[in-house]
Amino acid sequence: MAGMLLGAFVGMLSETSLNTALPKLMAAFHTNLATIQWLVTGYMLVIGIILPLSSLISRWFTNRQITVFGLGAFIVGAAISACADSFSVLLAGRMIQGIGTGLILPLMFATAMQIFPPQKMGAALGICSLVIMFAPAIGPTLTGIILGFLSWRWIFWLFIPFLLIAMTFSLGFLENVNHISRPHIDWLSIIESAVGFSGLVIGTSLASRDGWLSVPVLSALIIGIIVLAFYVYRQLHLTEPILNLKVFKKSEFTTGALLVMLDFGVILSIMYLMPNYLQKGMLVPVAMTGIIMLPGGIVNAVVSAIAGRLYDNVGARKPAIAGFILALVGALLFAFANSKSSLAYVIAAHVILMIGCPLAMSPSSTNALSSLSGLQSADGSTILNTMQQIVGALATALATSFYEAGRITATGSRALRYTQGFHWGIYFAIVLIIIALAFSFRLAKNKPASQDIA
């Protein structure tokens, strides 16, 4: 699975690595924050379209074919982005990269579910979760270091060597473990999925620029919600659905999925807000921004690896509750930060947050997927990863809206205005953490026993 893991890591790294570079890219392409944000949300848009189809795709093509095609698409997209001479070309390259991530990410989880025994499932999925958690945490750090010495184009050039290594591993060692059944393709479901999820992502993306009550935003959101309602109804009544939504009958899956979504929303919100606060609120150079965020990224990786093994020993409930409590402490520390706060204080708040989020993420994800078995495992993986991207786009857009609202309503120096914007964004993250903490008490005290779902 080395090729899959490395490919998924680069995909998630790409999802958040540009947050630190957004101010530089705004200046390079002479555009505003709401427009440049499309480099993040456009990437998520493509992933959100591809992900719901991954369960169907895995029944038509082998996991080696899917992985190799996905890595190839990512390499092409990265090269286009690195050579871009306009914002539109850069955005096109980013969206091609999204194809690769959308294919590989759910396949990684589904493959792990097939090849590892139940007693090792927590550790195996913990490594997969490490990919999901560590990449967003380390992305801003790497970007900051790159921008301190090189052009923004090197962010994309440096993806390619790792993708080529992943391609070599996949071609040489990846075994085909998925079952090829080539079921009937319901094209109406595919269209509904693409239109529905696109409506949600586009609506939330436009909100930071046009406002949540503007006609374009409301139109996109309403269309997205209505079409998705038809999509859900169709999947529940088809003999061979594109995506088996009946997995939500399992309360363990539903609770675990909700906690993963909230946790992921917190992570992406912080990863978006923190570089802006450091650069514009504390006036820290871009290269130093990456160094400041490095300790949190390292801690994130260590905790992600440990949290999976905790699930094998004690289940999901205790790690999830402890994780969200620590995340709340870290977010509250950020809420009291200001433009004069010491770097040690900011690093400490980030480290505490990066202990809490992965401590809750991996057990919650494993708890959800371990409650399923057979073909439902692929559907569960697809649902989790799809919802993560939609929630990621929504959380980033909401964090942007709160950040801009706080900045605009503030008075005082430029640094003070950006600091208040950061505080408003943090309040949003705190609300997500409190909701997640409340739901974490609904997790079973023991690990769920997997069973088939009709």
C-alpha positions in Angstrom: 0.0 0.0 0.0 3.1 2.3 0.0 2.1 3.9 -3.3 -1.4 4.6 -2.2 -0.3 6.0 1.1 2.2 8.3 -0.5 -0.2 9.4 -3.2 -2.9 10.1 -0.6 -0.4 12.0 1.5 0.6 14.3 -1.4 -3.1 14.8 -2.2 -4.0 15.9 1.3 -0.8 18.0 1.4 -1.8 19.8 -1.8 -5.3 20.5 -0.3 -3.9 22.7 2.5 -0.3 23.6 1.4 -1.5 26.7 -0.5 -3.1 28.3 2.6 0.3 29.8 3.5 0.9 30.9 -0.1 -2.5 32.6 -0.7 -1.2 36.1 0.2 1.8 35.6 -2.3 -0.5 34.3 -5.0 -2.9 37.2 -4.5 -0.1 39.6 -5.2 1.3 37.4 -8.1 -2.1 37.3 -9.9 -3.5 40.6 -8.8 -6.7 39.2 -7.3 -8.6 39.3 -4.0 -8.9 36.7 -1.2 -12.4 35.5 -2.2 -11.1 34.7 -5.7 -7.8 33.2 -4.7 -9.7 30.9 -2.3 -10.9 29.0 -5.3 -7.5 27.3 -5.5 -8.6 25.5 -2.4 -12.3 25.2 -2.9 -12.0 24.3 -6.7 -9.7 21.5 -5.7 -12.3 20.3 -3.2 -15.0 20.7 -5.8 -13.4 18.1 -8.1 -12.7 15.8 -5.2 -16.3 16.2 -4.1 -17.5 15.2 -7.6 -15.1 12.2 -7.9 -15.4 10.8 -4.4 -19.1 9.7 -4.5 -18.3 7.6 -7.6 -15.2 5.9 -6.1 -17.2 2.9 -4.8 -18.6 2.3 -8.3 -15.3 2.9 -10.0 -13.6 0.3 -7.7 -16.1 -2.3 -9.0 -15.3 -1.6 -12.6 -11.5 -1.2 -12.4 -8.7 -2.8 -10.3 -7.2 -0.9 -7.5 -3.9 -0.8 -9.3 -5.5 0.7 -12.4 -7.3 3.3 -10.3 -4.2 4.2 -8.4 -1.9 4.5 -11.4 -4.4 6.7 -13.3 -4.9 8.9 -10.2 -1.2 9.4 -9.7 -0.8 10.2 -13.4 -3.6 12.8 -13.3 -2.0 14.4 -10.2 1.5 14.6 -11.9 -0.1 16.3 -15.0 -2.1 18.7 -12.8 1.0 19.6 -10.7 3.1 20.3 -13.9 0.3 22.5 -15.3 0.1 24.5 -12.0 3.8 24.9 -11.8 4.0 26.4 -15.3 0.8 28.5 -15.0 1.1 32.1 -16.3 -2.5 33.1 -15.3 -4.9 32.4 -12.5 -7.2 30.3 -14.8 -4.4 28.0 -15.8 -3.3 27.5 -12.2 -6.9 26.7 -11.2 -7.2 24.2 -14.0 -4.1 22.5 -12.9 -5.4 22.4 -9.3 -8.6 20.8 -10.4 -6.8 18.1 -12.4 -4.9 17.3 -9.3 -8.2 16.9 -7.5 -9.0 14.0 -9.8 -6.1 12.0 -8.4 -6.9 12.7 -4.8 -10.5 11.9 -5.3 -9.6 8.5 -6.7 -6.9 7.4 -4.3 -8.1 8.6 -1.0 -11.1 6.4 -0.5 -9.4 3.5 -2.2 -6.7 3.6 0.4 -9.2 3.1 3.3 -11.2 0.4 1.4 -8.0 -1.6 0.6 -6.9 -1.5 4.2 -10.3 -2.7 5.3 -9.9 -5.7 3.0 -6.3 -6.8 3.8 -6.0 -6.3 7.6 -7.6 -8.6 10.2 -10.0 -7.0 12.7 -7.6 -7.1 15.6 -5.2 -4.9 13.7 -7.8 -2.7 12.1 -7.2 0.2 14.5 -3.5 0.4 13.8 -4.0 0.0 10.0 -6.6 2.7 9.8 -4.6 4.8 12.2 -1.8 4.9 9.6 -4.3 5.9 7.0 -5.7 8.6 9.3 -2.1 9.8 9.8 -2.1 10.6 6.1 -5.3 12.6 6.5 -4.1 14.4 9.6 -0.4 14.9 9.2 -0.5 16.3 5.6 -2.8 19.3 6.5 -0.6 20.0 9.6 2.7 19.9 7.8 1.5 21.5 4.6 1.7 25.2 5.8 5.2 24.5 7.3 6.6 23.1 4.1 5.0 25.9 2.0 6.4 28.6 4.3 9.9 27.2 4.0 9.6 26.9 0.2 8.3 30.5 -0.1 11.1 31.7 2.1 13.7 30.6 -0.4 12.0 29.8 -3.7 9.1 30.8 -6.0 5.6 29.6 -5.3 5.9 27.4 -8.4 8.2 25.1 -6.5 5.3 24.1 -4.3 4.0 22.1 -7.3 7.3 21.0 -8.7 8.2 19.3 -5.4 5.0 17.2 -5.5 6.2 15.4 -8.7 9.2 13.4 -7.4 7.1 12.0 -4.6 4.3 11.1 -7.0 6.8 9.3 -9.3 8.0 7.3 -6.3 4.4 6.4 -5.5 3.9 5.4 -9.1 6.9 3.1 -9.0 5.7 1.4 -5.8 2.2 1.0 -7.3 3.4 -0.5 -10.6 5.8 -2.8 -8.9 4.1 -4.0 -5.8 0.4 -3.1 -5.5 -1.8 -6.2 -5.6 -5.3 -6.2 -6.9 -7.6 -7.1 -4.0 -10.9 -5.5 -5.0 -13.8 -7.5 -6.5 -14.6 -6.5 -10.1 -18.4 -7.0 -10.7 -19.1 -4.2 -13.2 -22.5 -3.3 -12.0 -25.1 -1.4 -13.9 -24.2 2.4 -14.2 -27.1 4.7 -13.3 -26.2 7.8 -15.2 -29.0 9.9 -13.6 -27.5 9.2 -10.2 -24.0 10.3 -11.4 -25.5 13.6 -12.8 -27.4 14.2 -9.5 -24.3 13.5 -7.5 -22.1 15.9 -9.6 -24.7 18.7 -9.6 -25.7 18.3 -6.0 -22.2 18.3 -4.5 -21.0 21.0 -6.9 -23.9 23.3 -5.8 -22.9 23.0 -2.1 -19.2 23.6 -2.7 -19.8 26.5 -5.2 -22.4 28.1 -2.9 -20.1 28.0 0.2 -17.2 29.2 -1.9 -19.0 32.3 -3.2 -20.3 33.2 0.2 -17.1 34.7 1.4 -17.1 37.1 -1.6 -20.8 37.8 -2.1 -22.4 37.1 1.3 -24.5 34.2 2.4 -27.8 35.9 1.4 -26.7 36.9 -2.1 -28.6 35.5 -5.0 -25.7 33.4 -6.5 -25.0 31.8 -3.1 -28.6 31.0 -2.2 -29.3 29.7 -5.7 -26.3 27.4 -5.7 -27.0 26.1 -2.2 -30.8 25.6 -2.9 -30.1 23.8 -6.1 -27.4 21.6 -4.4 -29.7 20.7 -1.5 -32.7 19.9 -3.7 -30.7 17.8 -6.2 -29.0 15.9 -3.4 -32.3 15.1 -1.8 -33.4 13.5 -5.1 -30.0 11.7 -5.2 -30.4 10.3 -1.7 -34.0 9.1 -2.4 -32.8 7.4 -5.6 -29.9 5.6 -3.9 -32.2 4.3 -1.2 -34.6 2.8 -3.8 -32.3 1.5 -6.5 -31.5 -2.2 -6.6 -27.8 -1.4 -7.4 -27.2 2.1 -6.0 -24.1 4.1 -6.9 -23.6 4.6 -3.1 -25.2 2.4 -0.4 -26.5 5.0 2.0 -28.2 2.3 4.1 -24.9 2.1 6.1 -26.3 5.0 8.1 -28.6 2.5 9.7 -25.6 1.6 11.9 -25.6 4.1 14.7 -21.8 3.5 15.3 -21.1 4.5 11.7 -23.3 7.6 11.9 -21.8 8.8 15.1 -18.3 8.2 14.1 -18.8 9.8 10.7 -20.3 12.9 12.4 -17.3 13.2 14.7 -14.8 12.9 11.8 -16.6 15.6 9.9 -16.6 18.0 12.8 -12.9 17.3 13.6 -11.9 17.8 10.0 -13.8 21.0 9.9 -11.8 22.3 12.9 -8.5 21.2 11.4 -9.1 23.0 8.0 -10.4 26.1 9.7 -7.3 26.4 11.9 -5.0 25.6 9.0 -6.6 28.4 7.1 -6.8 30.9 9.9 -3.4 30.5 11.6 -1.1 31.5 8.7 -3.2 34.6 8.1 -3.0 35.5 11.8 0.7 35.0 12.0 1.5 36.9 8.8 -1.0 39.8 9.1 -1.8 39.9 12.8 1.6 39.2 14.3 3.5 40.4 11.2 5.6 37.2 11.1 7.6 36.6 7.8 6.2 33.8 5.6 9.2 31.5 6.1 8.9 31.9 9.9 5.2 31.0 9.6 6.1 27.5 8.5 8.7 27.0 11.2 6.2 28.1 13.9 3.7 25.6 12.7 6.2 22.8 12.5 6.0 21.5 16.1 2.3 21.1 15.9 2.7 19.2 12.6 5.3 16.8 14.2 3.1 16.2 17.3 0.1 15.6 15.0 2.0 12.8 13.2 3.0 11.1 16.4 -0.5 11.3 17.9 -2.1 10.1 14.7 0.0 6.9 14.8 -0.6 6.3 18.5 -4.4 7.0 18.4 -5.0 4.1 16.0 -3.5 1.6 18.4 -5.5 3.1 21.3 -8.6 2.1 19.5 -7.4 -1.5 19.4 -6.9 -1.4 23.1 -9.7 0.8 24.6 -12.1 1.6 21.8 -13.1 5.0 20.5 -15.0 6.7 23.3 -12.2 7.6 25.7 -9.7 8.8 23.1 -12.4 10.9 21.3 -13.6 12.6 24.5 -10.0 13.3 25.6 -9.1 14.6 22.2 -12.0 17.0 21.9 -11.3 18.4 25.4 -7.7 19.0 24.5 -8.8 20.6 21.2 -11.1 22.9 23.1 -8.3 24.0 25.4 -6.0 24.8 22.4 -8.8 26.7 20.6 -9.5 28.7 23.8 -5.9 29.6 24.1 -6.0 30.9 20.5 -9.1 32.9 21.3 -7.1 34.9 23.9 -4.1 35.4 21.7 -3.4 38.9 20.3 -1.0 40.7 18.0 1.5 41.0 20.9 1.3 37.4 22.1 4.6 35.5 22.3 5.5 32.9 19.7 5.9 30.4 22.5 2.2 30.9 23.5 1.0 30.5 19.9 3.1 27.3 19.4 1.8 25.9 22.7 -1.8 26.5 21.6 -1.2 24.9 18.2 0.5 21.9 19.8 -2.3 21.3 22.2 -4.8 21.5 19.4 -2.7 19.1 17.3 -2.7 16.6 20.1 -6.5 16.8 20.5 -7.7 16.6 16.9 -5.8 13.5 15.8 -6.5 11.8 19.1 -10.2 12.1 18.3 -10.0 11.6 14.6 -8.4 8.2 14.1 -10.6 6.3 16.7 -13.8 8.0 15.5 -13.0 7.0 11.9 -12.0 3.5 12.8 -15.1 3.1 14.9 -17.3 4.1 12.0 -15.7 1.8 9.4 -15.3 -1.1 11.8 -19.0 -1.3 12.2 -19.3 -2.3 8.5 -18.2 -5.4 6.7 -18.1 -6.8 3.1 -18.9 -4.4 0.3 -20.3 -1.9 2.8 -16.7 -1.1 3.8 -16.1 0.5 0.4 -19.3 2.5 0.6 -18.5 3.6 4.1 -15.0 4.7 3.1 -16.5 6.6 0.1 -19.1 8.4 2.3 -16.5 9.4 4.9 -14.1 10.8 2.4 -16.8 12.6 0.4 -18.3 14.2 3.5 -14.8 15.3 4.6 -14.3 17.2 1.4 -17.7 18.8 1.5 -17.3 19.8 5.2 -13.8 21.0 4.4 -15.1 23.3 1.7 -17.9 24.5 4.0 -15.6 25.0 7.0 -13.0 26.9 5.0 -15.8 29.2 3.5 -17.4 29.8 6.9 -14.0 30.5 8.5 -13.2 32.9 5.7 -16.6 34.7 6.2 -16.1 35.0 10.0 -12.5 36.1 9.5 -13.5 38.8 7.0 -16.5 39.9 9.1 -14.3 40.3 12.2 -11.7 42.2 10.3 -14.1 44.6 8.7 -15.9 45.5 12.0 -12.7 46.0 14.0 -11.1 49.3 14.7 -7.4 50.2 15.3 -4.3 49.2 13.5 -4.1 46.8 10.6 -2.6 44.1 12.9 -5.4 44.5 15.4 -8.1 44.2 12.7 -6.6 41.0 11.3 -6.3 39.7 14.9 -10.0 40.2 15.5 -10.8 38.5 12.3 -8.8 35.5 13.5 -10.7 35.5 16.8 -14.0 35.4 15.0 -12.8 32.4 13.0 -11.6 30.7 16.2 -15.1 31.2 17.8 -16.5 29.2 14.9 -14.0 26.4 15.5 -14.8 26.4 19.2 -18.5 25.8 18.4 -17.6 22.8 16.2 -15.4 21.4 19.0 -18.2 21.7 21.6 -20.7 20.0 19.3 -18.2 17.2 18.6 -17.5 16.8 22.3 -21.2 16.4 23.1 -21.6 13.7 20.4 -18.5 11.9 21.5 -20.3 10.7 24.6 -22.6 8.7 22.3 -19.8 6.4 21.2 -20.0 2.9 22.5 -17.6 2.0 25.3 -16.6 -1.2 23.4 -15.5 -1.6 19.8 -18.4 -2.3 17.4 -18.9 -5.7 16.0 -19.1 -5.5 12.2 -22.0 -7.0 10.4 -23.5 -7.0 7.0 -26.2 -4.4 6.2 -29.1 -5.3 3.9 
